[in-house]
Amino acid sequence: MVLLLEALLSEYDYDLLEEAQTIRRYVTNRLIEESSPDKDPKYTLRALENLGKITEVSLFTERVEVTVKQQSTEELEDKLMKALQILDAKTVEGEVVSSSSNPIHSKD
């Protein structure tokens, strides 16, 4: 039973992949048709832009650049100590008057 299910799923996956490739080819071919010089220029330009975005072409893919700033342990410790000093400066000094239950609710 498990082998049958596995075979069906494999066949389904293969069919799905084949269908996706067929749709991709269709869309690509239609974009090529729409990009012909005898078409309206605004549609031609849009078709060419979309053709450029196709993964295999990658003319207009957006790239994101990430920069990681490496810091030494000493730099990180210094930043941490400064942050802790700021927090310590905001600490309010006080004393505990009573550590028992709330005096308002106590019965005398």
Kinemage of the C-alpha trace (Angstrom):
@kinemage 1
@onewidth
@group {chain A} dominant
@subgroup {mainchain}
@vectorlist {calphas} color= white
{ca met a 1} P 0.000 0.000 0.000
{ca val a 2} L 2.804 2.415 0.908
{ca leu a 3} L 4.630 1.694 -2.355
{ca leu a 4} L 1.445 2.350 -4.326
{ca leu a 5} L 0.956 5.702 -2.592
{ca glu a 6} L 4.592 6.593 -3.161
{ca ala a 7} L 4.267 5.753 -6.866
{ca leu a 8} L 1.099 7.834 -7.171
{ca leu a 9} L 2.723 10.791 -5.442
{ca ser a 10} L 5.818 10.526 -7.616
{ca glu a 11} L 3.640 10.444 -10.713
{ca tyr a 12} L 1.648 13.434 -9.414
{ca asp a 13} L 4.865 15.366 -8.709
{ca tyr a 14} L 6.173 14.562 -12.186
{ca asp a 15} L 2.878 15.636 -13.796
{ca leu a 16} L 2.839 18.839 -11.774
{ca leu a 17} L 6.403 19.664 -12.768
{ca glu a 18} L 5.689 18.910 -16.410
{ca glu a 19} L 2.557 21.062 -16.302
{ca ala a 20} L 4.476 23.949 -14.725
{ca gln a 21} L 7.114 23.717 -17.461
{ca thr a 22} L 4.402 23.706 -20.130
{ca ile a 23} L 2.786 26.814 -18.644
{ca arg a 24} L 6.183 28.489 -18.364
{ca arg a 25} L 6.905 27.774 -22.051
{ca tyr a 26} L 3.455 29.059 -23.042
{ca val a 27} L 3.865 32.318 -21.102
{ca thr a 28} L 7.369 32.815 -22.477
{ca asn a 29} L 6.170 32.235 -26.050
{ca arg a 30} L 3.257 34.648 -25.601
{ca leu a 31} L 5.597 37.298 -24.199
{ca ile a 32} L 7.864 36.836 -27.212
{ca glu a 33} L 4.842 37.308 -29.501
{ca glu a 34} L 3.785 40.437 -27.606
{ca ser a 35} L 7.282 41.904 -27.803
{ca ser a 36} L 7.295 42.016 -31.610
{ca pro a 37} L 7.936 45.453 -33.170
{ca asp a 38} L 4.550 45.599 -34.909
{ca lys a 39} L 2.682 45.635 -31.565
{ca asp a 40} L 1.753 48.674 -29.485
{ca pro a 41} L 5.026 49.983 -27.950
{ca lys a 42} L 3.668 50.103 -24.387
{ca tyr a 43} L 2.709 46.410 -24.575
{ca thr a 44} L 5.983 45.547 -26.275
{ca leu a 45} L 7.967 47.233 -23.497
{ca arg a 46} L 5.950 45.455 -20.801
{ca ala a 47} L 6.409 42.093 -22.536
{ca leu a 48} L 10.172 42.700 -22.810
{ca glu a 49} L 10.355 43.619 -19.112
{ca asn a 50} L 8.589 40.403 -18.167
{ca leu a 51} L 10.818 38.360 -20.470
{ca gly a 52} L 13.809 39.901 -18.706
{ca lys a 53} L 12.446 38.787 -15.338
{ca ile a 54} L 12.368 35.117 -16.333
{ca thr a 55} L 14.820 33.247 -14.111
{ca glu a 56} L 16.943 31.919 -16.952
{ca val a 57} L 17.323 35.420 -18.399
{ca ser a 58} L 17.675 37.351 -15.119
{ca leu a 59} L 18.068 40.770 -16.696
{ca phe a 60} L 15.805 42.572 -14.260
{ca thr a 61} L 16.030 40.512 -11.114
{ca glu a 62} L 16.236 42.582 -7.976
{ca arg a 63} L 19.225 41.868 -5.828
{ca val a 64} L 19.467 42.665 -2.146
{ca glu a 65} L 22.893 43.297 -0.727
{ca val a 66} L 23.445 42.574 2.947
{ca thr a 67} L 26.470 43.989 4.725
{ca val a 68} L 27.523 42.397 7.992
{ca lys a 69} L 29.737 44.498 10.203
{ca gln a 70} L 32.145 42.331 12.139
{ca gln a 71} L 33.007 43.571 15.610
{ca ser a 72} L 35.593 42.368 18.038
{ca thr a 73} L 34.679 40.987 21.434
{ca glu a 74} L 36.173 44.084 23.047
{ca glu a 75} L 33.959 46.396 20.955
{ca leu a 76} L 30.860 44.406 21.848
{ca glu a 77} L 31.772 44.362 25.558
{ca asp a 78} L 32.330 48.137 25.474
{ca lys a 79} L 28.900 48.716 23.885
{ca leu a 80} L 27.293 46.404 26.423
{ca met a 81} L 28.959 48.183 29.359
{ca lys a 82} L 27.793 51.588 28.060
{ca ala a 83} L 24.223 50.277 27.719
{ca leu a 84} L 24.353 48.862 31.255
{ca gln a 85} L 25.664 52.182 32.609
{ca ile a 86} L 22.731 53.989 31.010
{ca leu a 87} L 20.319 51.507 32.596
{ca asp a 88} L 22.076 51.810 35.960
{ca ala a 89} L 21.775 55.604 35.812
{ca lys a 90} L 18.010 55.230 35.411
{ca thr a 91} L 17.707 52.932 38.452
{ca val a 92} L 15.801 54.496 41.332
{ca glu a 93} L 17.241 53.907 44.792
{ca gly a 94} L 14.749 52.909 47.438
{ca glu a 95} L 14.229 50.718 50.450
{ca val a 96} L 11.713 48.015 51.222
{ca val a 97} L 9.504 49.137 54.098
{ca ser a 98} L 7.693 45.883 54.594
{ca ser a 99} L 8.166 42.560 52.905
{ca ser a 100} L 5.009 41.081 54.429
{ca ser a 101} L 1.579 41.131 52.849
{ca asn a 102} L -0.044 44.368 51.817
{ca pro a 103} L -0.726 46.448 54.999
{ca ile a 104} L -4.040 47.695 53.637
{ca his a 105} L -5.496 44.196 53.725
{ca ser a 106} L -3.935 43.041 56.967
{ca lys a 107} L -6.167 42.723 60.037
{ca asp a 108} L -4.850 44.391 63.227
